[in-house]
């Protein structure tokens, strides 16, 4: 195992990684920006090192500064968390060149899955169905019109290098395609430096379902079940739950094993998530693979008992998987609510500021366990430079009804003063008939409740 790990991230995920390292007896150094100097999560680390200015491109995205910090503090490995450099194949390759372990998949796997079109081709060759659409990047608006006419409206334009909803436009009819093509191209160029788009059939009534995978360096691969992530706003997830209300045990096992085999065939290593759209007929279509830890990983941890960050560290240290597929079980039901410092009444405008007060729910509410993943505290000032998520409230109960009740009670016990948050929004989402029934999709209940 490593002696010292550099944590190249901030906030709740930095603290989460520090705690996992401590469990394994690993020393931690947390890289931070000028804006995060003195932040609460730094207190839990063995050391901190400033890597640049407040802007992400001056600090958390500065690969050279991160690598220099790792060398100066004698770190054997770097954990990138999620976001920032976590899916940067060049950064992973530079780590290898400098003899530093990148806690994540090898560069070739990041590249293969980072190009969305290449990922689709790779996974279809491995036997997973893909959403009908263009077979390569669109060369012109005329080609987009021809492909759309073939697959049928509505369609989605997507950035080849995309993620997080950037460079994506929905078109209900041909008359919308011209403006959407121009807008998506510009947005993709600005966000990713790559203007290339592709087109897919929009799956009406679809559900966003993803499988968690772990692979070691020796060809071992397992899945840890699925997560339901269909409650979204502008392609950003709001609520996740595991298992999905619409996936049965036999379906989970059959598709999960296929996914694990497909990912292992890539020579993958570490944690990864394979994302699907499930249509109304129950057919699964591959969308993309995230080659990193997901924000919503706690719901999988709650229902499996597997610490995914600890497993990432072990795999990166060339240790074999501790679990085989037959030993993994899904127990109970977990729900995660992303708590953001945003004002839903003002079009979800971020509200950075000082946390005036903080009250947390009990860790146990009857049969329901409650987990609060966050690095904030009273008196902490949220900087305006980064993502607005300030915490994740996760509950785990024996079944979905108990988890729903526990989530509502936990929300009642969570009070954050001084900034606007999405707590009230989550109360509305949890109480909506569509969500409570489990019969929701990417259009409902978020369309009526979350200002989708």
C-alpha positions as CSV (number, residue, x, y, z in Angstrom):
1,X,0.0,0.0,0.0
2,X,1.1,3.6,-0.6
3,X,2.8,5.6,2.2
4,X,1.3,9.0,1.1
5,X,-1.4,10.0,-1.3
6,X,-2.0,13.4,-2.8
7,X,-5.7,14.3,-2.9
8,X,-6.2,16.5,-5.9
9,X,-9.7,17.7,-5.2
10,X,-11.7,19.7,-2.7
11,X,-14.8,19.7,-0.5
12,X,-16.7,16.6,0.5
13,X,-14.9,14.3,-1.9
14,X,-11.5,15.4,-0.6
15,X,-12.6,14.6,2.9
16,X,-14.1,11.3,1.8
17,X,-10.8,10.2,0.3
18,X,-8.8,11.3,3.4
19,X,-11.0,9.1,5.6
20,X,-10.6,6.1,3.3
21,X,-6.8,6.6,3.3
22,X,-6.8,6.8,7.1
23,X,-8.7,3.5,7.3
24,X,-5.8,1.9,5.3
25,X,-3.1,3.7,7.3
26,X,-2.1,5.9,4.4
27,X,-0.9,9.5,5.0
28,X,-2.6,12.2,3.0
29,X,-1.6,15.6,1.5
30,X,-4.5,17.6,0.1
31,X,-3.9,20.0,-2.7
32,X,-5.9,23.2,-2.5
33,X,-6.3,26.6,-4.1
34,X,-5.8,30.0,-2.6
35,X,-9.6,30.3,-2.2
36,X,-9.7,27.0,-0.2
37,X,-6.8,28.0,2.2
38,X,-8.0,27.2,5.7
39,X,-11.0,25.1,4.4
40,X,-12.5,22.6,6.9
41,X,-11.5,19.5,5.0
42,X,-7.8,20.4,5.2
43,X,-7.9,19.9,9.0
44,X,-8.5,16.1,8.5
45,X,-5.4,15.6,6.3
46,X,-1.9,15.1,7.4
47,X,-0.8,18.1,5.3
48,X,-2.0,20.6,2.7
49,X,-0.2,22.2,-0.2
50,X,-1.4,25.3,-2.2
51,X,-1.3,24.7,-5.9
52,X,-2.5,28.0,-7.3
53,X,-5.1,30.7,-7.5
54,X,-8.8,30.6,-6.9
55,X,-9.9,29.7,-10.4
56,X,-9.9,26.0,-11.2
57,X,-7.7,26.5,-14.2
58,X,-5.1,28.1,-11.9
59,X,-5.1,25.3,-9.4
60,X,-7.2,22.1,-9.5
61,X,-7.0,21.9,-13.3
62,X,-3.3,22.7,-13.4
63,X,-1.7,19.3,-14.0
64,X,1.8,20.6,-13.7
65,X,1.2,22.2,-10.4
66,X,-0.5,19.0,-9.1
67,X,2.3,16.8,-10.2
68,X,4.9,19.2,-8.7
69,X,3.0,19.2,-5.4
70,X,3.0,15.3,-5.4
71,X,6.7,15.2,-6.0
72,X,7.6,17.9,-3.4
73,X,5.5,16.1,-0.7
74,X,6.9,12.6,-1.6
75,X,3.5,11.2,-2.6
76,X,3.5,7.8,-4.3
77,X,-0.1,8.3,-5.7
78,X,-2.7,10.9,-6.7
79,X,-6.4,10.5,-6.1
80,X,-8.3,12.9,-8.4
81,X,-11.8,12.4,-6.9
82,X,-14.4,13.4,-9.5
83,X,-14.4,16.4,-11.8
84,X,-11.3,18.4,-12.5
85,X,-8.5,16.0,-13.7
86,X,-10.3,12.7,-12.9
87,X,-11.0,11.8,-16.5
88,X,-8.0,13.5,-18.1
89,X,-6.0,10.8,-20.0
90,X,-3.0,13.1,-20.5
91,X,-2.8,13.7,-16.8
92,X,-3.0,10.0,-16.1
93,X,-0.2,9.4,-18.6
94,X,2.0,12.1,-17.1
95,X,1.5,10.5,-13.7
96,X,2.8,7.2,-15.1
97,X,5.8,8.9,-16.8
98,X,6.8,10.5,-13.5
99,X,6.4,7.2,-11.6
100,X,3.4,8.4,-9.6
101,X,0.3,6.1,-9.5
102,X,-2.9,7.6,-10.8
103,X,-5.7,6.2,-8.7
104,X,-8.0,5.5,-11.6
105,X,-8.0,3.6,-14.9
106,X,-5.1,3.5,-17.4
107,X,-4.8,6.3,-19.9
108,X,-5.9,4.2,-22.9
109,X,-9.2,3.3,-21.1
110,X,-9.9,7.0,-20.3
111,X,-9.3,7.9,-23.9
112,X,-11.5,5.1,-25.2
113,X,-14.4,6.1,-23.1
114,X,-13.8,9.9,-23.2
115,X,-14.7,10.0,-26.9
116,X,-18.4,9.3,-26.7
117,X,-18.6,8.0,-30.2
118,X,-15.6,5.7,-29.8
119,X,-17.1,4.5,-26.5
120,X,-20.4,3.6,-28.2
121,X,-18.6,1.6,-30.9
122,X,-16.4,-0.1,-28.3
123,X,-19.4,-1.2,-26.2
124,X,-21.5,-2.3,-29.2
125,X,-18.7,-4.5,-30.3
126,X,-18.7,-5.9,-26.7
127,X,-22.4,-6.8,-27.1
128,X,-24.2,-3.8,-25.5
129,X,-27.0,-2.1,-27.6
130,X,-26.5,1.6,-28.4
131,X,-29.0,4.3,-29.0
132,X,-29.8,4.6,-32.7
133,X,-28.1,7.6,-34.3
134,X,-25.1,8.8,-36.3
135,X,-22.2,6.4,-36.6
136,X,-19.6,9.1,-36.4
137,X,-19.3,12.9,-35.9
138,X,-21.7,15.0,-37.9
139,X,-19.9,16.7,-40.8
140,X,-22.7,19.2,-41.5
141,X,-26.2,20.3,-40.6
142,X,-27.4,18.6,-43.8
143,X,-26.0,15.3,-42.5
144,X,-27.7,15.9,-39.1
145,X,-31.0,16.4,-41.0
146,X,-30.6,13.1,-42.9
147,X,-29.8,11.1,-39.8
148,X,-32.7,12.7,-37.8
149,X,-35.1,11.8,-40.6
150,X,-33.9,8.2,-40.5
151,X,-34.1,7.6,-36.7
152,X,-37.2,9.9,-36.3
153,X,-37.8,12.9,-34.1
154,X,-37.4,13.8,-31.3
155,X,-33.6,13.7,-31.3
156,X,-30.6,14.9,-29.2
157,X,-27.5,16.6,-30.5
158,X,-24.5,15.8,-28.3
159,X,-20.9,16.9,-28.0
160,X,-18.5,14.1,-28.9
161,X,-16.3,15.2,-26.0
162,X,-19.2,16.1,-23.8
163,X,-20.6,15.6,-20.3
164,X,-22.8,17.3,-17.8
165,X,-25.3,18.3,-20.4
166,X,-22.9,20.8,-22.1
167,X,-23.1,20.8,-25.9
168,X,-26.4,19.0,-25.8
169,X,-29.7,20.2,-27.5
170,X,-33.1,18.5,-27.8
171,X,-35.0,18.9,-31.1
172,X,-38.6,18.0,-31.3
173,X,-38.9,18.7,-35.1
174,X,-36.8,19.5,-38.1
175,X,-37.4,23.2,-37.8
176,X,-35.5,23.3,-34.6
177,X,-32.4,21.5,-35.8
178,X,-30.6,24.4,-37.5
179,X,-30.4,26.7,-34.5
180,X,-29.7,23.8,-32.1
181,X,-26.8,22.6,-34.2
182,X,-25.2,26.0,-34.2
183,X,-25.7,26.5,-30.4
184,X,-24.5,23.0,-29.5
185,X,-21.4,23.4,-31.7
186,X,-20.4,26.7,-30.1
187,X,-21.0,25.3,-26.6
188,X,-19.0,22.2,-27.3
189,X,-16.1,24.2,-28.6
190,X,-16.2,26.5,-25.6
191,X,-16.6,23.7,-23.0
192,X,-14.3,21.0,-24.4
193,X,-12.2,22.6,-27.2
194,X,-13.9,20.1,-29.6
195,X,-16.9,21.3,-31.6
196,X,-17.8,17.9,-33.0
197,X,-21.4,16.7,-32.5
198,X,-23.2,13.5,-33.0
199,X,-27.0,12.7,-33.0
200,X,-29.1,10.2,-31.2
201,X,-32.7,9.3,-31.1
202,X,-34.3,10.6,-28.0
203,X,-35.8,7.8,-25.9
204,X,-39.2,9.0,-24.9
205,X,-40.1,8.1,-21.3
206,X,-36.5,6.9,-20.7
207,X,-34.9,6.2,-17.4
208,X,-31.2,6.9,-16.6
209,X,-29.8,3.8,-15.0
210,X,-26.1,3.1,-14.4
211,X,-24.0,0.1,-13.3
212,X,-21.1,0.4,-10.8
213,X,-18.1,-1.7,-11.9
214,X,-14.8,-2.6,-10.1
215,X,-11.9,-4.1,-12.1
216,X,-8.5,-5.1,-10.8
217,X,-5.1,-5.3,-12.6
218,X,-5.5,-9.1,-13.1
219,X,-8.6,-9.3,-15.2
220,X,-11.0,-9.6,-12.3
221,X,-14.2,-7.6,-12.7
222,X,-17.5,-7.3,-10.8
223,X,-20.6,-5.2,-10.8
224,X,-22.2,-3.8,-7.7
225,X,-25.7,-3.4,-9.0
226,X,-27.4,-0.3,-10.5
227,X,-28.3,3.2,-9.5
228,X,-31.4,5.1,-10.7
229,X,-30.5,8.6,-11.7
230,X,-33.6,9.8,-13.6
231,X,-34.4,12.8,-11.4
232,X,-32.5,15.6,-13.1
233,X,-32.5,19.2,-14.0
234,X,-30.8,20.3,-17.2
235,X,-29.0,16.9,-17.3
236,X,-27.7,17.4,-13.8
237,X,-28.7,14.7,-11.3
238,X,-30.7,15.7,-8.2
239,X,-31.6,12.4,-6.6
240,X,-30.2,8.9,-7.0
241,X,-31.4,5.7,-5.5
242,X,-30.2,2.1,-5.4
243,X,-31.5,-0.3,-6.5
244,X,-33.7,1.1,-9.3
245,X,-37.5,0.6,-8.7
246,X,-37.9,-0.9,-12.2
247,X,-34.9,-3.4,-12.4
248,X,-35.5,-6.9,-11.3
249,X,-33.0,-9.2,-9.7
250,X,-32.5,-11.5,-12.7
251,X,-32.3,-8.5,-15.0
252,X,-29.7,-6.9,-12.8
253,X,-27.6,-10.0,-12.7
254,X,-27.7,-10.7,-16.4
255,X,-27.0,-7.2,-17.6
256,X,-24.5,-6.5,-14.8
257,X,-22.4,-9.5,-15.7
258,X,-22.4,-8.5,-19.3
259,X,-21.3,-5.0,-18.4
260,X,-18.5,-6.2,-16.2
261,X,-17.2,-8.5,-19.0
262,X,-17.3,-5.6,-21.5
263,X,-15.4,-3.3,-19.2
264,X,-12.8,-5.9,-18.3
265,X,-12.1,-6.5,-22.0
266,X,-10.9,-2.9,-22.2
267,X,-8.1,-3.7,-19.8
268,X,-9.9,-1.4,-17.4
269,X,-8.6,-0.9,-13.8
270,X,-10.4,0.7,-10.9
271,X,-13.9,2.0,-10.4
272,X,-16.1,2.9,-13.3
273,X,-19.8,3.5,-14.1
274,X,-21.6,2.4,-17.3
275,X,-24.6,4.5,-18.0
276,X,-27.7,3.4,-19.9
277,X,-31.1,4.7,-21.0
278,X,-33.9,2.2,-20.3
279,X,-37.0,2.7,-22.6
280,X,-40.6,2.1,-21.7
281,X,-40.3,-1.5,-23.1
282,X,-37.5,-2.3,-20.7
283,X,-34.7,-2.2,-23.3
284,X,-31.3,-0.9,-22.2
285,X,-29.2,1.3,-24.5
286,X,-25.6,2.2,-23.7
287,X,-25.0,6.0,-23.3
288,X,-21.5,6.4,-21.9
289,X,-19.0,5.3,-19.3
290,X,-17.6,7.5,-16.6
291,X,-14.0,6.4,-15.8
292,X,-14.0,7.7,-12.3
293,X,-15.8,7.7,-8.9
294,X,-19.3,9.0,-9.2
295,X,-20.8,11.7,-7.0
296,X,-23.6,9.2,-6.2
297,X,-21.3,6.3,-5.1
298,X,-22.7,6.4,-1.5
299,X,-26.0,4.7,-2.4
300,X,-24.1,1.7,-3.9
301,X,-21.9,1.6,-0.7
302,X,-25.0,1.6,1.5
303,X,-26.7,-1.3,-0.3
304,X,-23.6,-3.4,-0.8
305,X,-21.4,-2.6,2.3
306,X,-18.4,-2.1,-0.1
307,X,-16.3,1.0,0.5
308,X,-15.6,2.1,-3.1
309,X,-12.8,4.5,-2.3
310,X,-11.0,1.9,-0.2
311,X,-11.3,-0.5,-3.1
312,X,-10.0,2.2,-5.5
313,X,-6.9,2.6,-3.3
314,X,-6.4,-1.2,-3.0
315,X,-6.7,-1.8,-6.8
316,X,-4.3,1.1,-7.6
317,X,-1.8,-0.6,-5.2
318,X,-2.1,-3.7,-7.4
319,X,-4.1,-5.7,-4.9
320,X,-6.7,-8.1,-6.3
321,X,-10.4,-7.7,-5.9
322,X,-11.6,-8.9,-2.5
323,X,-15.1,-9.8,-3.8
324,X,-16.3,-12.2,-6.4
325,X,-19.6,-11.7,-8.1
326,X,-21.4,-14.4,-6.2
327,X,-20.4,-12.9,-2.8
328,X,-21.9,-9.5,-3.6
329,X,-25.5,-8.9,-2.4
330,X,-27.9,-5.9,-2.7
331,X,-29.5,-5.3,0.7
332,X,-32.2,-2.8,1.4
333,X,-32.7,0.5,-0.4
334,X,-30.7,3.8,-0.4
335,X,-31.5,7.3,-1.6
336,X,-29.1,10.2,-2.0
337,X,-30.2,13.9,-2.2
338,X,-27.7,16.4,-3.5
339,X,-27.8,19.6,-1.4
340,X,-26.7,22.6,-3.4
341,X,-26.2,26.2,-2.3
342,X,-28.7,27.4,-4.9
343,X,-32.0,29.3,-5.0
344,X,-34.6,27.2,-6.9
345,X,-37.0,30.2,-6.9
346,X,-34.5,32.2,-8.9
347,X,-33.8,29.7,-11.6
348,X,-31.3,27.8,-9.4
349,X,-29.0,30.7,-9.1
350,X,-25.9,29.8,-7.0
351,X,-25.8,31.4,-3.6
352,X,-22.2,31.4,-2.3
353,X,-21.9,32.9,1.2
354,X,-21.3,32.1,4.8
355,X,-22.9,29.1,6.5
356,X,-24.5,30.9,9.5
357,X,-25.7,27.7,11.2
358,X,-25.8,24.0,10.6
359,X,-27.9,21.3,12.2
360,X,-27.7,17.7,11.1
361,X,-30.2,14.9,11.4
362,X,-29.7,11.9,13.7
363,X,-27.5,9.1,12.2
364,X,-30.2,6.6,13.0
365,X,-34.0,7.1,12.5
366,X,-35.5,3.8,13.6
367,X,-34.5,1.2,11.0
368,X,-33.1,3.9,8.7
369,X,-29.4,4.8,8.7
370,X,-28.5,8.4,7.8
371,X,-25.2,9.6,6.3
372,X,-24.2,13.2,5.7
373,X,-21.2,13.5,3.2
374,X,-20.0,17.1,3.4
375,X,-17.1,19.2,4.5
376,X,-19.0,22.4,5.5
377,X,-19.5,23.7,9.0
378,X,-21.0,26.8,10.6
379,X,-18.9,29.8,9.8
380,X,-17.5,28.3,6.6
381,X,-17.7,30.7,3.6
382,X,-18.6,29.0,0.3
383,X,-16.4,30.4,-2.4
384,X,-18.0,31.5,-5.7
385,X,-15.5,29.8,-7.9
386,X,-16.6,26.1,-7.9
387,X,-19.6,23.8,-8.0
388,X,-22.5,24.7,-5.8
389,X,-23.0,21.3,-4.2
390,X,-22.3,21.5,-0.4
391,X,-23.3,18.1,0.8
392,X,-25.1,14.8,0.1
393,X,-27.8,13.4,2.4
394,X,-28.0,9.6,2.1
395,X,-30.4,7.3,3.8
396,X,-30.6,3.5,3.8
397,X,-33.6,1.5,4.9
398,X,-34.8,-2.1,4.7
399,X,-36.9,-1.3,1.7
400,X,-37.9,1.7,-0.5
401,X,-40.9,2.9,1.5
402,X,-38.8,3.0,4.7
403,X,-36.0,4.8,2.8
404,X,-38.5,7.4,1.5
405,X,-39.9,8.0,5.0
406,X,-36.4,8.2,6.4
407,X,-35.3,10.7,3.7
408,X,-38.2,13.0,4.6
409,X,-37.4,12.8,8.3
410,X,-33.7,13.4,7.6
411,X,-34.5,16.4,5.5
412,X,-36.6,17.8,8.4
413,X,-33.5,17.4,10.6
414,X,-31.1,19.1,8.2
415,X,-31.0,22.9,8.7
416,X,-28.6,25.2,6.9
417,X,-28.7,28.9,7.7
418,X,-27.1,31.8,5.9
419,X,-27.5,30.6,2.2
420,X,-30.3,29.4,0.0
421,X,-30.3,25.6,-0.5
422,X,-32.3,23.0,-2.4
423,X,-33.6,21.4,0.8
424,X,-37.2,22.5,0.2
425,X,-37.0,21.4,-3.5
426,X,-36.1,17.9,-2.3
427,X,-39.1,17.8,0.0
428,X,-41.3,18.6,-3.0
429,X,-39.6,15.9,-5.1
430,X,-39.9,13.2,-2.4
431,X,-43.6,14.0,-1.9
432,X,-44.5,14.0,-5.6
433,X,-46.8,11.1,-6.5
434,X,-44.7,10.0,-9.5
435,X,-41.5,9.7,-7.4
436,X,-43.2,7.9,-4.5
437,X,-44.7,5.4,-6.9
438,X,-41.4,4.7,-8.6
439,X,-43.1,5.2,-12.0
440,X,-41.1,8.3,-12.9
441,X,-38.7,8.9,-15.8
442,X,-36.5,11.6,-17.2
443,X,-39.5,13.8,-17.9
444,X,-41.4,13.4,-14.6
445,X,-41.6,14.4,-11.8
446,X,-38.6,16.8,-12.5
447,X,-40.5,18.6,-15.2
448,X,-43.3,19.7,-12.9
449,X,-41.3,20.1,-9.7
450,X,-37.7,20.9,-10.4
451,X,-38.0,23.4,-13.2
452,X,-36.5,21.0,-15.7
